[in-house]
Amino acid sequence: ERLNPMVTSTIYANKARTCEANGLPDSALHYLSLSELYCKDLPYNSGRSDIDLVRGRILSKSASAVRQAGMAMLKRAAHSATPYISAKAYYHLAKAYLAHGEKSQGEQALDSMYEKSTNGDSPRYIDGAYEYALDHYLATNDLQKIRQYAQAINTKDRRMSYKTALHNISSTVIKLDNENKVRALAMKEAELQRRTTIIIAVAIACVLLLVLSIIIMNNR
């Protein structure tokens, strides 16, 4: 009811990615067109860079004329988008170049992808990117690049393991904290129940004592 162009654009872009992941490129391109309607007046990195990335990687797998349009979109995202989207764009450029035997351009794109991924305060991991690069350099027997990407994969795996360990520790601490809270609550409830029982017992004793006193007085 209260239209937000960025939110609407993002929703359509997510639908496009879902269609692409499920092997429906035509539907993905349709939703990208809808997404573009809402973000066309926004800054480039408020939606259009995502559209260039997804549309570019779809079209870059197509026939020659359409492929060039897709490559141009990926290049625009690589040069103008945020570092993470830029790294993704270089990755898909590399795949598109190497798929067509353009080894030099493909390896240049891989170098740019690696630089964008590793620069900054924290590394930006792209699913399958390092593994793809390692497979390529194993096939070309480039020992320097093989060592570089093998080390990058090892570092990534160690970081992921560390994050997983932190997550497990955090989950355990939260679980123990919750269990302690439940145990403390149960103890409070038990204490409250004990006090309630004592109060009821005292009240009953008082009533019985009162009744007994009345009976004794009446007998006297």
N, CA, C and O of each residue as an XYZ file, in Angstrom:
880
protein
N       0.819     -1.206      0.000
C       0.000      0.000      0.000
C       0.860      1.266      0.000
O       0.484      2.273     -0.600
N       2.010      1.216      0.670
C       2.943      2.344      0.667
C       4.191      1.886     -0.067
O       5.092      1.292      0.525
N       4.234      2.170     -1.369
C       5.272      1.641     -2.247
C       6.644      2.214     -1.903
O       6.819      3.427     -1.789
N       7.603      1.319     -1.742
C       9.001      1.698     -1.550
C       9.777      1.157     -2.748
O       9.952     -0.056     -2.864
N      10.248      2.033     -3.647
C      10.885      1.555     -4.881
C      12.043      0.591     -4.640
O      12.181     -0.398     -5.360
N      12.878      0.869     -3.633
C      14.039      0.005     -3.396
C      13.608     -1.382     -2.933
O      14.160     -2.390     -3.376
N      12.612     -1.430     -2.034
C      12.133     -2.726     -1.535
C      11.487     -3.523     -2.662
O      11.759     -4.713     -2.821
N      10.633     -2.869     -3.440
C       9.951     -3.553     -4.542
C      10.959     -4.059     -5.565
O      10.846     -5.184     -6.053
N      11.938     -3.231     -5.886
C      12.972     -3.633     -6.837
C      13.742     -4.838     -6.318
O      14.024     -5.770     -7.072
N      14.082     -4.823     -5.037
C      14.836     -5.935     -4.437
C      14.031     -7.230     -4.475
O      14.575     -8.299     -4.752
N      12.732     -7.130     -4.195
C      11.876     -8.328     -4.216
C      11.858     -8.949     -5.610
O      12.003    -10.163     -5.753
N      11.680     -8.115     -6.643
C      11.669     -8.637     -8.015
C      13.041     -9.208     -8.396
O      13.119    -10.219     -9.095
N      14.116     -8.566     -7.940
C      15.460     -9.086     -8.236
C      15.672    -10.441     -7.572
O      16.289    -11.330     -8.158
N      15.164    -10.602     -6.354
C      15.271    -11.895     -5.667
C      14.464    -12.973     -6.387
O      14.895    -14.122     -6.484
N      13.291    -12.592     -6.891
C      12.503    -13.552     -7.669
C      13.271    -13.965     -8.927
O      13.248    -15.129     -9.329
N      13.950    -12.993     -9.538
C      14.745    -13.291    -10.734
C      15.858    -14.282    -10.404
O      16.082    -15.236    -11.150
N      16.555    -14.059     -9.289
C      17.633    -14.972     -8.900
C      17.096    -16.375     -8.632
O      17.735    -17.372     -8.969
N      15.905    -16.439     -8.017
C      15.294    -17.748     -7.749
C      14.965    -18.462     -9.046
O      15.209    -19.661     -9.176
N      14.408    -17.729    -10.013
C      14.095    -18.328    -11.315
C      15.369    -18.806    -12.014
O      15.397    -19.897    -12.585
N      16.411    -17.994    -11.967
C      17.682    -18.375    -12.592
C      18.221    -19.651    -11.959
O      18.674    -20.555    -12.661
N      18.169    -19.725    -10.605
C      18.683    -20.910     -9.907
C      17.888    -22.158    -10.243
O      18.404    -23.270    -10.135
N      16.641    -21.985    -10.648
C      15.787    -23.128    -10.976
C      15.711    -23.386    -12.479
O      14.822    -24.094    -12.951
N      16.656    -22.805    -13.227
C      16.736    -23.080    -14.654
C      15.654    -22.412    -15.482
O      15.225    -22.960    -16.498
N      15.208    -21.232    -15.061
C      14.162    -20.501    -15.789
C      14.698    -19.114    -16.177
O      14.251    -18.110    -15.623
N      15.641    -19.045    -17.114
C      16.259    -17.753    -17.451
C      15.272    -16.742    -18.027
O      15.388    -15.548    -17.752
N      14.298    -17.198    -18.824
C      13.331    -16.253    -19.403
C      12.506    -15.587    -18.311
O      12.267    -14.380    -18.359
N      12.072    -16.364    -17.331
C      11.321    -15.792    -16.210
C      12.218    -14.853    -15.399
O      11.765    -13.812    -14.922
N      13.491    -15.227    -15.245
C      14.422    -14.369    -14.519
C      14.560    -13.019    -15.204
O      14.539    -11.982    -14.540
N      14.702    -13.018    -16.531
C      14.825    -11.761    -17.277
C      13.552    -10.926    -17.176
O      13.611     -9.696    -17.148
N      12.403    -11.593    -17.121
C      11.124    -10.876    -16.961
C      11.090    -10.130    -15.627
O      10.730     -8.953    -15.583
N      11.459    -10.804    -14.551
C      11.426    -10.161    -13.231
C      12.507     -9.090    -13.092
O      12.334     -8.125    -12.348
N      13.613     -9.260    -13.803
C      14.638     -8.215    -13.797
C      14.117     -6.947    -14.467
O      14.426     -5.837    -14.034
N      13.328     -7.117    -15.524
C      12.733     -5.947    -16.183
C      11.779     -5.222    -15.244
O      11.743     -3.992    -15.219
N      11.009     -5.978    -14.475
C      10.113     -5.357    -13.495
C      10.915     -4.661    -12.406
O      10.572     -3.558    -11.979
N      11.971     -5.304    -11.965
C      12.819     -4.700    -10.937
C      13.403     -3.381    -11.425
O      13.489     -2.409    -10.675
N      13.801     -3.363    -12.683
C      14.427     -2.170    -13.253
C      13.463     -0.981    -13.299
O      13.888      0.169    -13.195
N      12.174     -1.260    -13.453
C      11.188     -0.182    -13.492
C      11.182      0.627    -12.204
O      10.935      1.833    -12.222
N      11.455     -0.039    -11.088
C      11.350      0.618     -9.784
C      12.654      1.259     -9.324
O      12.634      2.163     -8.490
N      13.787      0.805     -9.857
C      15.057      1.354     -9.370
C      15.754      2.250    -10.389
O      16.882      2.686    -10.163
N      15.087      2.526    -11.508
C      15.753      3.282    -12.577
C      16.149      4.694    -12.149
O      17.106      5.255    -12.682
N      15.419      5.273    -11.191
C      15.734      6.627    -10.735
C      16.590      6.637     -9.465
O      16.912      7.700     -8.935
N      16.958      5.443     -8.982
C      17.783      5.342     -7.772
C      19.259      5.302     -8.155
O      19.586      5.062     -9.318
N      20.158      5.534     -7.192
C      21.592      5.396     -7.484
C      21.932      3.997     -7.988
O      21.213      3.036     -7.715
N      23.034      3.895     -8.726
C      23.379      2.632     -9.377
C      23.453      1.475     -8.396
O      22.996      0.373     -8.698
N      24.026      1.716     -7.224
C      24.186      0.639     -6.246
C      22.972      0.455     -5.349
O      23.064     -0.192     -4.305
N      21.851      1.009     -5.738
C      20.601      0.783     -4.997
C      19.661     -0.112     -5.794
O      18.440      0.025     -5.707
N      20.231     -1.023     -6.568
C      19.410     -1.992     -7.287
C      19.906     -2.315     -8.677
O      19.898     -3.477     -9.083
N      20.338     -1.304     -9.416
C      20.704     -1.562    -10.810
C      21.987     -2.381    -10.945
O      22.155     -3.102    -11.928
N      22.889     -2.281     -9.975
C      24.112     -3.100    -10.050
C      23.764     -4.586     -9.922
O      24.366     -5.422    -10.596
N      22.797     -4.917     -9.062
C      22.329     -6.307     -8.943
C      21.709     -6.784    -10.250
O      21.928     -7.917    -10.678
N      20.937     -5.906    -10.874
C      20.285     -6.272    -12.134
C      21.336     -6.533    -13.211
O      21.242     -7.514    -13.948
N      22.340     -5.651    -13.301
C      23.404     -5.867    -14.284
C      24.123     -7.188    -14.034
O      24.473     -7.896    -14.978
N      24.344     -7.519    -12.765
C      25.047     -8.756    -12.438
C      24.257     -9.977    -12.880
O      24.793    -10.851    -13.561
N      22.981    -10.046    -12.497
C      22.175    -11.235    -12.811
C      21.874    -11.310    -14.310
O      22.017    -12.365    -14.928
N      21.460    -10.190    -14.880
C      21.150    -10.186    -16.314
C      22.410    -10.450    -17.134
O      22.371    -11.167    -18.133
N      23.523     -9.865    -16.703
C      24.773    -10.055    -17.432
C      25.222    -11.502    -17.460
O      25.640    -11.998    -18.505
N      25.143    -12.191    -16.323
C      25.610    -13.582    -16.304
C      24.663    -14.502    -17.071
O      25.091    -15.535    -17.586
N      23.357    -14.134    -17.155
C      22.430    -14.931    -17.975
C      22.727    -14.727    -19.451
O      22.854    -15.692    -20.205
N      22.838    -13.461    -19.864
C      23.026    -13.164    -21.282
C      24.413    -13.561    -21.772
O      24.590    -13.866    -22.951
N      25.398    -13.558    -20.877
C      26.759    -13.908    -21.299
C      26.878    -15.375    -21.700
O      27.882    -15.773    -22.291
N      25.873    -16.174    -21.388
C      25.861    -17.588    -21.780
C      25.105    -17.804    -23.080
O      25.007    -18.935    -23.557
N      24.563    -16.718    -23.666
C      23.712    -16.831    -24.844
C      24.514    -16.707    -26.136
O      25.742    -16.788    -26.137
N      23.781    -16.508    -27.244
C      24.409    -16.372    -28.554
C      25.240    -15.100    -28.617
O      25.179    -14.256    -27.723
N      26.022    -14.975    -29.697
C      27.065    -13.954    -29.781
C      26.574    -12.531    -29.532
O      27.134    -11.830    -28.690
N      25.525    -12.086    -30.258
C      25.083    -10.689    -30.141
C      24.585    -10.402    -28.726
O      24.930     -9.381    -28.130
N      23.773    -11.310    -28.199
C      23.226    -11.132    -26.859
C      24.336    -11.268    -25.823
O      24.325    -10.595    -24.792
N      25.290    -12.146    -26.108
C      26.405    -12.356    -25.188
C      27.185    -11.071    -24.962
O      27.568    -10.769    -23.831
N      27.423    -10.321    -26.014
C      28.174     -9.077    -25.883
C      27.447     -8.082    -24.992
O      28.076     -7.354    -24.223
N      26.115     -8.050    -25.094
C      25.336     -7.165    -24.220
C      25.492     -7.603    -22.769
O      25.632     -6.767    -21.876
N      25.468     -8.906    -22.536
C      25.648     -9.427    -21.187
C      27.031     -9.118    -20.646
O      27.181     -8.762    -19.477
N      28.051     -9.255    -21.499
C      29.413     -8.943    -21.071
C      29.543     -7.470    -20.704
O      30.236     -7.126    -19.747
N      28.879     -6.598    -21.463
C      28.926     -5.168    -21.169
C      28.298     -4.865    -19.818
O      28.788     -4.005    -19.086
N      27.212     -5.564    -19.478
C      26.563     -5.369    -18.176
C      27.481     -5.830    -17.036
O      27.593     -5.165    -16.006
N      28.129     -6.968    -17.238
C      29.055     -7.463    -16.215
C      30.228     -6.500    -16.025
O      30.676     -6.269    -14.902
N      30.722     -5.943    -17.136
C      31.824     -4.978    -17.040
C      31.391     -3.728    -16.286
O      32.150     -3.185    -15.483
N      30.176     -3.278    -16.546
C      29.679     -2.087    -15.841
C      29.582     -2.359    -14.346
O      29.966     -1.518    -13.533
N      29.071     -3.533    -13.982
C      28.983     -3.894    -12.561
C      30.376     -4.036    -11.956
O      30.605     -3.637    -10.815
N      31.306     -4.604    -12.723
C      32.664     -4.800    -12.215
C      33.345     -3.467    -11.923
O      34.112     -3.362    -10.966
N      33.075     -2.454    -12.732
C      33.766     -1.175    -12.593
C      33.043     -0.207    -11.651
O      33.677      0.668    -11.062
N      31.716     -0.357    -11.505
C      30.945      0.678    -10.796
C      30.236      0.204     -9.543
O      29.764      1.027     -8.760
N      30.148     -1.106     -9.331
C      29.366     -1.622     -8.205
C      30.212     -1.662     -6.927
O      31.400     -1.340     -6.940
N      29.577     -2.059     -5.841
C      30.274     -2.232     -4.566
C      31.310     -3.358     -4.712
O      31.193     -4.180     -5.620
N      32.326     -3.408     -3.828
C      33.394     -4.405     -3.992
C      32.896     -5.847     -4.107
O      33.428     -6.616     -4.907
N      31.876     -6.227     -3.315
C      31.404     -7.613     -3.356
C      30.731     -7.924     -4.693
O      31.006     -8.960     -5.298
N      29.847     -7.028     -5.160
C      29.183     -7.252     -6.443
C      30.210     -7.170     -7.570
O      30.134     -7.922     -8.542
N      31.169     -6.255     -7.436
C      32.233     -6.143     -8.436
C      33.022     -7.440     -8.537
O      33.321     -7.898     -9.640
N      33.363     -8.038     -7.395
C      34.099     -9.307     -7.407
C      33.277    -10.399     -8.083
O      33.817    -11.201     -8.845
N      31.981    -10.433     -7.808
C      31.112    -11.418     -8.469
C      31.089    -11.200     -9.982
O      31.143    -12.152    -10.760
N      31.008     -9.929    -10.382
C      30.966     -9.611    -11.813
C      32.244    -10.074    -12.502
O      32.189    -10.644    -13.592
N      33.396     -9.834    -11.874
C      34.659    -10.292    -12.464
C      34.698    -11.822    -12.554
O      35.225    -12.377    -13.518
N      34.145    -12.492    -11.558
C      34.100    -13.961    -11.576
C      33.306    -14.464    -12.780
O      33.747    -15.369    -13.488
N      32.127    -13.869    -13.006
C      31.297    -14.323    -14.131
C      31.880    -13.881    -15.470
O      31.695    -14.564    -16.477
N      32.584    -12.743    -15.496
C      33.304    -12.361    -16.710
C      34.370    -13.398    -17.039
O      34.525    -13.804    -18.190
N      35.106    -13.822    -16.003
C      36.145    -14.824    -16.211
C      35.561    -16.113    -16.769
O      36.115    -16.690    -17.705
N      34.466    -16.562    -16.215
C      33.833    -17.792    -16.701
C      33.396    -17.648    -18.148
O      33.566    -18.562    -18.955
N      32.819    -16.467    -18.474
C      32.346    -16.244    -19.844
C      33.514    -16.206    -20.831
O      33.436    -16.783    -21.915
N      34.592    -15.526    -20.450
C      35.763    -15.469    -21.335
C      36.357    -16.857    -21.541
O      36.601    -17.269    -22.674
N      36.590    -17.577    -20.445
C      37.251    -18.872    -20.541
C      36.383    -19.900    -21.265
O      36.901    -20.801    -21.926
N      35.059    -19.762    -21.138
C      34.158    -20.682    -21.838
C      34.280    -20.528    -23.352
O      33.985    -21.458    -24.104
N      34.720    -19.344    -23.796
C      34.878    -19.086    -25.233
C      36.348    -19.088    -25.652
O      36.697    -18.599    -26.727
N      37.202    -19.642    -24.793
C      38.598    -19.789    -25.158
C      39.417    -18.521    -25.087
O      40.537    -18.481    -25.599
N      38.886    -17.483    -24.465
C      39.614    -16.217    -24.350
C      40.412    -16.233    -23.043
O      40.030    -15.620    -22.047
N      41.525    -16.951    -23.085
C      42.293    -17.260    -21.879
C      42.867    -16.012    -21.219
O      42.775    -15.860    -20.001
N      43.445    -15.136    -21.989
C      44.095    -13.954    -21.421
C      43.102    -13.067    -20.683
O      43.352    -12.656    -19.550
N      41.957    -12.768    -21.338
C      40.935    -11.924    -20.691
C      40.352    -12.617    -19.463
O      40.075    -11.984    -18.444
N      40.170    -13.945    -19.586
C      39.607    -14.694    -18.467
C      40.514    -14.654    -17.245
O      40.037    -14.487    -16.123
N      41.805    -14.806    -17.454
C      42.736    -14.797    -16.326
C      42.893    -13.395    -15.748
O      43.099    -13.240    -14.544
N      42.798    -12.379    -16.593
C      42.805    -11.008    -16.078
C      41.591    -10.773    -15.177
O      41.701    -10.143    -14.125
N      40.428    -11.289    -15.603
C      39.212    -11.151    -14.795
C      39.349    -11.904    -13.475
O      38.878    -11.430    -12.442
N      39.993    -13.078    -13.501
C      40.219    -13.828    -12.266
C      41.130    -13.050    -11.319
O      40.904    -13.030    -10.109
N      42.160    -12.408    -11.875
C      43.057    -11.597    -11.044
C      42.288    -10.448    -10.386
O      42.477    -10.161     -9.204
N      41.419     -9.796    -11.162
C      40.624     -8.685    -10.615
C      39.644     -9.190     -9.558
O      39.422     -8.532     -8.542
N      39.064    -10.357     -9.803
C      38.150    -10.958     -8.830
C      38.868    -11.230     -7.521
O      38.341    -10.950     -6.444
N      40.078    -11.778     -7.617
C      40.853    -12.101     -6.415
C      41.213    -10.828     -5.648
O      41.130    -10.787     -4.421
N      41.613     -9.788     -6.389
C      41.976     -8.519     -5.741
C      40.777     -7.915     -5.024
O      40.900     -7.456     -3.888
N      39.608     -7.911     -5.683
C      38.397     -7.355     -5.060
C      37.967     -8.184     -3.859
O      37.453     -7.644     -2.879
N      38.178     -9.493     -3.931
C      37.744    -10.384     -2.851
C      38.613    -10.256     -1.614
O      38.126    -10.381     -0.490
N      39.897    -10.007     -1.819
C      40.830    -10.038     -0.688
C      41.130     -8.657     -0.124
O      41.632     -8.555      0.995
N      40.839     -7.595     -0.860
C      41.068     -6.248     -0.338
C      39.998     -5.871      0.677
O      38.872     -6.364      0.609
N      40.339     -5.020      1.595
C      39.369     -4.583      2.594
C      39.616     -5.231      3.937
O      40.525     -6.044      4.103
N      38.776     -4.847      4.899
C      38.941     -5.335      6.269
C      38.618     -6.816      6.401
O      39.236     -7.515      7.204
N      37.665     -7.298      5.631
C      37.300     -8.717      5.709
C      37.152     -9.269      4.294
O      36.647     -8.575      3.411
N      37.589    -10.515      4.068
C      37.498    -11.102      2.725
C      36.046    -11.345      2.316
O      35.174    -11.561      3.158
N      35.809    -11.305      1.013
C      34.465    -11.520      0.481
C      34.490    -12.828     -0.305
O      35.091    -12.897     -1.377
N      33.847    -13.852      0.218
C      33.892    -15.160     -0.422
C      32.717    -15.313     -1.379
O      31.571    -15.022     -1.034
N      33.022    -15.772     -2.576
C      32.017    -16.023     -3.605
C      31.933    -17.525     -3.790
O      32.949    -18.183     -4.015
N      30.737    -18.069     -3.697
C      30.571    -19.519     -3.784
C      31.206    -20.077     -5.056
O      30.836    -19.697     -6.166
N      32.151    -20.968     -4.880
C      32.746    -21.682     -6.004
C      33.813    -20.938     -6.775
O      34.429    -21.514     -7.672
N      34.058    -19.658     -6.452
C      34.984    -18.856     -7.262
C      36.421    -19.349     -7.147
O      37.084    -19.573     -8.159
N      36.907    -19.521     -5.910
C      38.288    -19.977     -5.731
C      38.480    -21.383     -6.298
O      39.511    -21.690     -6.896
N      37.473    -22.224     -6.101
C      37.567    -23.602     -6.597
C      37.613    -23.616     -8.137
O      38.354    -24.388     -8.744
N      36.803    -22.743     -8.744
C      36.801    -22.647    -10.207
C      38.173    -22.196    -10.711
O      38.720    -22.766    -11.655
N      38.719    -21.160    -10.060
C      40.023    -20.643    -10.466
C      41.105    -21.715    -10.294
O      41.967    -21.871    -11.159
N      41.059    -22.448     -9.184
C      42.052    -23.495     -8.943
C      41.966    -24.586    -10.017
O      42.992    -25.051    -10.514
N      40.745    -24.991    -10.373
C      40.577    -25.998    -11.431
C      41.185    -25.519    -12.750
O      41.833    -26.280    -13.468
N      40.957    -24.231    -13.051
C      41.502    -23.684    -14.304
C      43.029    -23.718    -14.299
O      43.646    -24.141    -15.277
N      43.633    -23.275    -13.206
C      45.095    -23.210    -13.174
C      45.732    -24.591    -13.035
O      46.874    -24.789    -13.448
N      45.009    -25.540    -12.460
C      45.504    -26.918    -12.465
C      45.550    -27.452    -13.900
O      46.471    -28.172    -14.285
N      44.523    -27.074    -14.682
C      44.479    -27.524    -16.073
C      45.581    -26.885    -16.904
O      46.092    -27.503    -17.838
N      45.953    -25.641    -16.571
C      47.005    -24.946    -17.331
C      48.382    -25.113    -16.700
O      49.380    -24.646    -17.249
N      48.438    -25.782    -15.544
C      49.697    -26.073    -14.850
C      50.457    -24.803    -14.465
O      51.680    -24.740    -14.590
N      49.721    -23.796    -13.997
C      50.335    -22.547    -13.525
C      50.585    -22.692    -12.021
O      49.683    -22.490    -11.208
N      51.821    -23.045    -11.668
C      52.141    -23.394    -10.280
C      51.941    -22.227     -9.320
O      51.478    -22.422     -8.196
N      52.286    -21.022     -9.750
C      52.145    -19.856     -8.877
C      50.676    -19.621     -8.516
O      50.334    -19.391     -7.356
N      49.824    -19.683     -9.530
C      48.389    -19.470     -9.287
C      47.779    -20.645     -8.526
O      46.855    -20.467     -7.733
N      48.297    -21.831     -8.769
C      47.802    -23.005     -8.032
C      48.058    -22.812     -6.537
O      47.174    -23.049     -5.714
N      49.284    -22.377     -6.191
C      49.604    -22.133     -4.786
C      48.728    -21.008     -4.214
O      48.245    -21.096     -3.086
N      48.535    -19.958     -5.007
C      47.756    -18.808     -4.541
C      46.330    -19.212     -4.182
O      45.832    -18.865     -3.111
N      45.674    -19.949     -5.084
C      44.272    -20.295     -4.838
C      44.131    -21.459     -3.856
O      43.130    -21.548     -3.146
N      45.116    -22.347     -3.810
C      45.076    -23.406     -2.797
C      45.168    -22.791     -1.405
O      44.462    -23.202     -0.484
N      46.054    -21.793     -1.264
C      46.184    -21.107      0.015
C      44.916    -20.326      0.333
O      44.477    -20.298      1.483
N      44.320    -19.688     -0.681
C      43.086    -18.918     -0.471
C      41.953    -19.826     -0.007
O      41.189    -19.462      0.887
N      41.843    -21.005     -0.611
C      40.801    -21.962     -0.220
C      41.041    -22.446      1.207
O      40.104    -22.575      1.995
N      42.313    -22.714      1.530
C      42.649    -23.152      2.888
C      42.293    -22.080      3.912
O      41.725    -22.380      4.962
N      42.632    -20.822      3.600
C      42.296    -19.715      4.499
C      40.792    -19.573      4.654
O      40.283    -19.367      5.755
N      40.089    -19.685      3.535
C      38.623    -19.584      3.579
C      38.032    -20.693      4.442
O      37.152    -20.447      5.266
N      38.523    -21.918      4.247
C      37.982    -23.043      5.018
C      38.248    -22.861      6.513
O      37.395    -23.167      7.346
N      39.457    -22.350      6.846
C      39.766    -22.139      8.259
C      38.877    -21.057      8.856
O      38.412    -21.184      9.989
N      38.642    -19.994      8.093
C      37.764    -18.928      8.579
C      36.336    -19.444      8.757
O      35.666    -19.124      9.739
N      35.884    -20.244      7.797
C      34.533    -20.789      7.887
C      34.415    -21.732      9.087
O      33.405    -21.737      9.790
N      35.473    -22.535      9.312
C      35.467    -23.440     10.467
C      35.444    -22.649     11.762
O      34.753    -23.015     12.713
N      36.214    -21.548     11.793
C      36.251    -20.693     12.982
C      34.873    -20.074     13.230
O      34.397    -20.030     14.364
N      34.242    -19.599     12.154
C      32.905    -19.016     12.302
C      31.900    -20.069     12.761
O      31.034    -19.795     13.592
N      32.025    -21.274     12.213
C      31.134    -22.359     12.626
C      31.343    -22.685     14.101
O      30.382    -22.899     14.841
N      32.622    -22.722     14.526
C      32.919    -22.996     15.933
C      32.348    -21.908     16.833
O      31.775    -22.197     17.883
N      32.507    -20.654     16.414
C      31.939    -19.544     17.192
C      30.421    -19.659     17.283
O      29.823    -19.436     18.335
N      29.813    -20.013     16.146
C      28.356    -20.170     16.138
C      27.919    -21.284     17.092
O      26.951    -21.137     17.837
N      28.659    -22.409     17.052
C      28.312    -23.532     17.937
C      28.497    -23.165     19.402
O      27.669    -23.515     20.243
N      29.601    -22.446     19.712
C      29.829    -22.009     21.089
C      28.726    -21.068     21.538
O      28.194    -21.192     22.641
N      28.386    -20.114     20.658
C      27.326    -19.160     20.978
C      26.004    -19.880     21.221
O      25.280    -19.572     22.168
N      25.699    -20.849     20.346
C      24.442    -21.607     20.509
C      24.432    -22.370     21.829
O      23.410    -22.430     22.512
N      25.599    -22.965     22.191
C      25.701    -23.720     23.438
C      25.507    -22.809     24.640
O      24.787    -23.148     25.579
N      26.167    -21.629     24.602
C      26.030    -20.676     25.706
C      24.589    -20.231     25.857
O      24.066    -20.164     26.969
N      23.949    -19.928     24.740
C      22.538    -19.503     24.780
C      21.662    -20.625     25.327
O      20.753    -20.390     26.124
N      21.954    -21.856     24.883
C      21.174    -23.001     25.356
C      21.338    -23.187     26.864
O      20.359    -23.383     27.583
N      22.587    -23.124     27.334
C      22.833    -23.265     28.771
C      22.179    -22.136     29.553
O      21.608    -22.360     30.620
N      22.265    -20.926     29.018
C      21.647    -19.777     29.681
C      20.139    -19.968     29.778
O      19.528    -19.689     30.810
N      19.551    -20.445     28.688
C      18.106    -20.689     28.701
C      17.738    -21.792     29.690
O      16.739    -21.702     30.403
N      18.580    -22.847     29.716
C      18.320    -23.934     30.658
C      18.427    -23.439     32.102
O      17.626    -23.814     32.958
N      19.423    -22.594     32.358
C      19.564    -22.030     33.713
C      18.369    -21.166     34.085
O      17.896    -21.193     35.221
N      17.891    -20.403     33.117
C      16.720    -19.565     33.368
C      15.491    -20.416     33.638
O      14.698    -20.116     34.530
N      15.339    -21.488     32.851
C      14.203    -22.396     33.055
C      14.299    -23.059     34.425
O      13.301    -23.191     35.134
N      15.539    -23.484     34.797
C      15.743    -24.130     36.092
C      15.444    -23.153     37.239
O      14.810    -23.516     38.229
N      15.913    -21.904     37.084
C      15.664    -20.901     38.122
C      14.176    -20.602     38.237
O      13.648    -20.431     39.336
N      13.507    -20.541     37.090
C      12.063    -20.287     37.099
C      11.326    -21.440     37.775
O      10.386    -21.230     38.542
N      11.777    -22.675     37.472
C      11.137    -23.841     38.097
C      11.331    -23.813     39.610
O      10.418    -24.138     40.368
N      12.544    -23.417     40.045
C      12.808    -23.330     41.481
C      11.941    -22.260     42.140
O      11.435    -22.454     43.246
N      11.773    -21.126     41.450
C      10.913    -20.070     41.987
C       9.465    -20.536     42.073
O       8.770    -20.264     43.052
N       9.021    -21.241     41.035
C       7.655    -21.759     41.045
C       7.471    -22.778     42.155
O       6.437    -22.799     42.822
N       8.499    -23.644     42.357
C       8.416    -24.644     43.422
C       8.374    -23.968     44.793
O       7.620    -24.381     45.675
N       9.201    -22.915     44.965
C       9.212    -22.185     46.236
C       7.877    -21.492     46.466
O       7.348    -21.483     47.577
N       7.341    -20.907     45.392
C       6.034    -20.251     45.497
C       4.951    -21.269     45.846
O       4.060    -21.003     46.653
N       5.052    -22.454     45.212
C       4.073    -23.507     45.505
C       4.192    -23.965     46.958
O       3.185    -24.211     47.622
N       5.453    -24.080     47.455
C       5.665    -24.498     48.847
C       5.075    -23.471     49.807
O       4.399    -23.820     50.775
N       5.345    -22.189     49.519
C       4.805    -21.146     50.393
C       3.278    -21.128     50.347
O       2.617    -20.939     51.368
N       2.730    -21.328     49.151
C       1.270    -21.357     49.020
C       0.686    -22.506     49.831
O      -0.336    -22.358     50.500
N       1.363    -23.667     49.756
C       0.899    -24.841     50.509
C       0.934    -24.565     52.010
O       0.005    -24.921     52.734
N       2.027    -23.919     52.479
C       2.143    -23.598     53.907
C       1.042    -22.633     54.330
O       0.423    -22.809     55.380
N       0.800    -21.614     53.509
C      -0.238    -20.629     53.837
C      -1.606    -21.292     53.915
O      -2.398    -21.025     54.819
N      -1.866    -22.181     52.923
C      -3.167    -22.886     52.931
C      -3.295    -23.763     54.178
O      -4.346    -23.812     54.817
N      -2.180    -24.466     54.514
C      -2.205    -25.343     55.689
C      -2.447    -24.533     56.962
O      -3.241    -24.937     57.811
N      -1.768    -23.394     57.098
C      -1.952    -22.536     58.273
C      -3.389    -22.010     58.321
O      -4.012    -21.964     59.381
N      -3.902    -21.612     57.147
C      -5.279    -21.101     57.096
C      -6.266    -22.174     57.528
O      -7.197    -21.905     58.288
N      -6.055    -23.407     57.033
C      -6.954    -24.509     57.414
C      -6.853    -24.776     58.911
O      -7.864    -24.992     59.579
N      -5.605    -24.761     59.445
C      -5.416    -24.987     60.884
C      -6.125    -23.909     61.706
O      -6.737    -24.192     62.736
N      -6.029    -22.681     61.231
C      -6.697    -21.579     61.934
C      -8.213    -21.757     61.928
O      -8.882    -21.539     62.938
N      -8.737    -22.154     60.776
C     -10.188    -22.374     60.679
C     -10.613    -23.509     61.600
O     -11.601    -23.402     62.326
N      -9.849    -24.602     61.557
C     -10.178    -25.732     62.429
C     -10.102    -25.332     63.895
O     -10.962    -25.701     64.695
N      -9.068    -24.575     64.239
C      -8.922    -24.110     65.610
C     -10.096    -23.220     66.014
O     -10.598    -23.318     67.134
N     -10.524    -22.371     65.120
C     -11.654    -21.488     65.384
C     -12.935    -22.297     65.592
O     -13.710    -22.060     66.518
N     -13.122    -23.269     64.681
C     -14.328    -24.114     64.800
C     -14.295    -24.882     66.119
O     -15.300    -24.974     66.824
N     -13.123    -25.430     66.441
C     -12.986    -26.177     67.689
C     -13.253    -25.289     68.895
O     -13.884    -25.707     69.866
N     -12.759    -24.047     68.818
C     -12.983    -23.099     69.923
C     -14.465    -22.798     70.085
O     -14.973    -22.714     71.204
N     -15.155    -22.636     68.961
C     -16.605    -22.367     69.011
C     -17.352    -23.539     69.636
O     -18.241    -23.366     70.470
N     -16.958    -24.753     69.199
C     -17.617    -25.946     69.734
C     -17.409    -26.049     71.245
O     -18.342    -26.330     71.997
N     -16.150    -25.812     71.682
C     -15.846    -25.874     73.129
C     -16.657    -24.828     73.891
O     -17.218    -25.120     74.947
N     -16.716    -23.631     73.362
C     -17.477    -22.554     74.036
C     -18.941    -22.924     74.125
O     -19.572    -22.716     75.161
N     -19.493    -23.471     73.046
C     -20.901    -23.855     73.055
C     -21.149    -24.951     74.098
O     -22.156    -24.916     74.805
N     -20.244    -25.915     74.193
C     -20.396    -27.004     75.158
C     -20.365    -26.471     76.594
O     -21.114    -26.924     77.460
N     -19.464    -25.483     76.824
C     -19.404    -24.898     78.142
C     -20.702    -24.131     78.449
O     -20.841    -23.560     79.531
